[in-house]
Amino acid sequence: SFLEEYGIPKNAETFRFCFSNNFEQSFKDIFDPPEPTASHTFVTGLLYMMLSFVQKDTANAQANRAKAHVDNAMEFIHNNYHQKIKVADIADRLFLDPGYLYNLFMRYAEVSPKEYLNTVRINKACELLSQTSLQVSEISCSVGYDDPLQFSKFFKSRLGISPLDYRRRAALQAAK
């Protein structure tokens, strides 16, 4: 019951834990108490303290793994935004449930994976519009949209101007 209370499954025979100095001292105090007649309460208190160190370390490890999933998903998006990918494709690639990936993104990136993908695509489209002379249809394909009209509508809904107007404004800014 102690272990389950601290998030360690009952059937876990082993678990990973990085020992801290406090944990080691508590462990030593159980077997070599400051008083030879240490009470049951003293030893139980030390055990609870040791388990709190394990719980904290386990929670940190889980948070690090969760953040790593988000980082890996973001890297996948940056490397594949030009393809017709969906959130389910990203989750499959990382062997995660799409709902779980969504929750991780909301916790660590404060946007959904789909919104993050759309932002990466729009940013790249803006870069291409301002730095190249590629046609809007070519830019559309290079950021993952098969239909240039759909891309133009999406672009305008996000930035309030059409891709061509964006290009014109970027050219005027560059000329100043």
Backbone torsions as a table, in degrees:
resi	resn	phi	psi	omega
1	SER	NA	-33.3	176.0
2	PHE	-58.4	-49.3	-175.5
3	LEU	-63.8	-45.3	-179.7
4	GLU	-62.5	-37.2	178.5
5	GLU	-61.1	-28.3	-178.4
6	TYR	-103.0	18.4	172.9
7	GLY	81.7	15.1	178.0
8	ILE	-104.4	119.0	-176.9
9	PRO	-56.6	145.9	-177.8
10	LYS	-58.5	-35.7	-176.7
11	ASN	-90.0	6.0	179.3
12	ALA	-75.9	114.9	178.4
13	GLU	-80.8	-31.8	178.5
14	THR	-138.9	162.4	174.0
15	PHE	-153.8	157.7	-179.4
16	ARG	-88.4	140.7	179.6
17	PHE	-159.1	134.8	175.6
18	CYS	-94.6	114.8	-176.2
19	PHE	-67.8	134.5	173.9
20	SER	-102.7	165.4	178.0
21	ASN	-59.8	-38.7	179.8
22	ASN	-63.2	-40.9	179.2
23	PHE	-63.3	-47.4	-178.7
24	GLU	-60.5	-41.6	180.0
25	GLN	-65.6	-42.3	178.2
26	SER	-61.5	-41.1	178.7
27	PHE	-62.0	-44.7	178.8
28	LYS	-63.4	-39.1	-178.9
29	ASP	-65.4	-28.0	177.4
30	ILE	-65.7	-43.3	-176.0
31	PHE	-91.7	-15.5	178.3
32	ASP	-138.6	70.2	-174.2
33	PRO	-66.0	156.0	179.5
34	PRO	-59.0	-30.4	176.0
35	GLU	-120.8	135.2	-178.9
36	PRO	-59.7	-24.3	-178.3
37	THR	-104.0	40.0	-179.0
38	ALA	-56.1	137.4	-176.2
39	SER	-78.1	162.8	176.2
40	HIS	-59.4	-37.2	179.8
41	THR	-64.1	-40.4	178.4
42	PHE	-61.8	-47.8	-178.9
43	VAL	-66.1	-40.1	178.2
44	THR	-63.3	-40.3	177.3
45	GLY	-61.5	-42.4	177.7
46	LEU	-63.5	-40.4	179.0
47	LEU	-62.2	-44.2	177.2
48	TYR	-60.7	-42.1	179.0
49	MET	-62.4	-43.6	179.3
50	MET	-61.9	-43.2	179.7
51	LEU	-66.0	-32.0	177.1
52	SER	-66.1	-34.4	175.1
53	PHE	-64.6	-42.1	178.9
54	VAL	-63.9	-44.2	-179.0
55	GLN	-61.0	-44.6	179.9
56	LYS	-62.8	-43.7	179.8
57	ASP	-64.9	-40.7	179.4
58	THR	-64.4	-43.2	178.6
59	ALA	-63.0	-41.0	178.4
60	ASN	-63.9	-41.4	179.7
61	ALA	-64.2	-40.9	178.9
62	GLN	-65.4	-40.7	178.6
63	ALA	-65.2	-39.5	178.3
64	ASN	-64.3	-40.5	177.9
65	ARG	-65.0	-42.0	-179.4
66	ALA	-63.4	-44.5	178.5
67	LYS	-63.5	-37.0	178.1
68	ALA	-64.1	-35.9	176.7
69	HIS	-62.0	-43.5	179.3
70	VAL	-65.0	-44.3	178.3
71	ASP	-60.1	-42.0	178.7
72	ASN	-65.8	-38.9	178.3
73	ALA	-65.7	-41.3	178.6
74	MET	-63.9	-40.8	177.8
75	GLU	-63.3	-42.6	177.6
76	PHE	-60.1	-43.2	179.5
77	ILE	-62.6	-45.6	-179.5
78	HIS	-64.2	-30.3	-179.8
79	ASN	-86.1	-15.5	-172.8
80	ASN	-132.4	12.5	-177.6
81	TYR	-58.1	-26.0	-176.9
82	HIS	-75.3	-12.1	178.1
83	GLN	-95.1	163.6	178.5
84	LYS	-82.6	83.0	-178.7
85	ILE	-109.3	155.0	177.5
86	LYS	-122.8	167.8	178.6
87	VAL	-59.1	-38.2	178.9
88	ALA	-61.6	-34.7	177.2
89	ASP	-65.9	-40.4	179.3
90	ILE	-65.8	-46.4	179.9
91	ALA	-61.4	-43.3	178.4
92	ASP	-60.4	-42.1	-178.6
93	ARG	-61.5	-34.0	-178.5
94	LEU	-96.4	3.4	-179.1
95	PHE	59.2	43.8	-179.9
96	LEU	-123.0	156.6	172.6
97	ASP	-74.9	136.0	-179.0
98	PRO	-56.6	-38.0	178.3
99	GLY	-64.9	-38.9	178.0
100	TYR	-66.6	-42.5	177.5
101	LEU	-61.3	-41.9	177.5
102	TYR	-58.6	-47.9	-179.2
103	ASN	-62.3	-39.8	178.3
104	LEU	-64.0	-43.2	179.0
105	PHE	-61.9	-42.9	-179.0
106	MET	-64.6	-35.1	-179.4
107	ARG	-74.6	-44.4	-171.6
108	TYR	-99.6	-28.9	-178.9
109	ALA	-109.6	-12.2	179.9
110	GLU	60.9	21.8	170.7
111	VAL	-143.4	160.9	177.3
112	SER	-75.8	160.2	176.8
113	PRO	-60.1	-38.1	179.3
114	LYS	-63.7	-42.9	178.9
115	GLU	-65.0	-38.8	178.3
116	TYR	-63.7	-45.1	177.5
117	LEU	-59.4	-45.6	179.3
118	ASN	-62.2	-39.5	178.8
119	THR	-65.1	-42.2	178.0
120	VAL	-61.6	-43.9	-179.6
121	ARG	-63.7	-44.5	179.8
122	ILE	-64.9	-43.5	179.3
123	ASN	-60.2	-42.9	179.0
124	LYS	-66.9	-39.6	177.9
125	ALA	-62.1	-42.3	177.6
126	CYS	-61.3	-42.5	178.3
127	GLU	-60.7	-45.7	-179.1
128	LEU	-68.0	-37.8	178.9
129	LEU	-65.6	-37.2	-176.4
130	SER	-87.5	-20.5	-173.9
131	GLN	-114.8	-4.2	-179.8
132	THR	-132.8	172.2	175.2
133	SER	-109.4	20.5	178.4
134	LEU	-61.5	146.4	175.8
135	GLN	-66.7	154.2	178.1
136	VAL	-58.4	-36.3	179.1
137	SER	-65.2	-36.6	177.6
138	GLU	-70.1	-40.1	178.1
139	ILE	-65.6	-40.7	178.4
140	SER	-55.1	-48.9	179.3
141	CYS	-66.2	-35.9	-175.6
142	SER	-75.5	-11.0	175.9
143	VAL	-114.3	17.1	171.2
144	GLY	97.1	12.5	178.3
145	TYR	-112.1	126.0	177.7
146	ASP	-79.3	-30.2	-174.9
147	ASP	-105.9	111.1	-179.5
148	PRO	-60.0	-33.0	179.2
149	LEU	-67.2	-43.5	177.1
150	GLN	-61.6	-42.4	178.1
151	PHE	-61.0	-46.3	-178.8
152	SER	-61.7	-41.5	178.1
153	LYS	-63.8	-43.8	179.4
154	PHE	-63.7	-44.8	179.8
155	PHE	-58.6	-47.4	-178.4
156	LYS	-66.8	-36.1	179.0
157	SER	-67.0	-29.7	-179.5
158	ARG	-83.5	-41.8	-173.2
159	LEU	-108.8	-9.3	178.5
160	GLY	82.0	-1.1	176.8
161	ILE	-138.8	159.6	179.8
162	SER	-74.4	162.5	176.5
163	PRO	-57.7	-39.8	179.9
164	LEU	-66.8	-40.0	176.8
165	ASP	-65.6	-36.9	177.2
166	TYR	-61.6	-44.2	179.2
167	ARG	-61.1	-43.5	-180.0
168	ARG	-62.2	-45.5	179.2
169	ARG	-63.9	-40.5	178.8
170	ALA	-63.9	-38.0	178.9
171	ALA	-67.3	-39.6	177.7
172	LEU	-64.9	-40.1	178.3
173	GLN	-63.8	-40.9	-178.6
174	ALA	-68.3	-30.4	-178.7
175	ALA	-75.2	-20.1	-178.6
176	LYS	-75.4	NA	NA
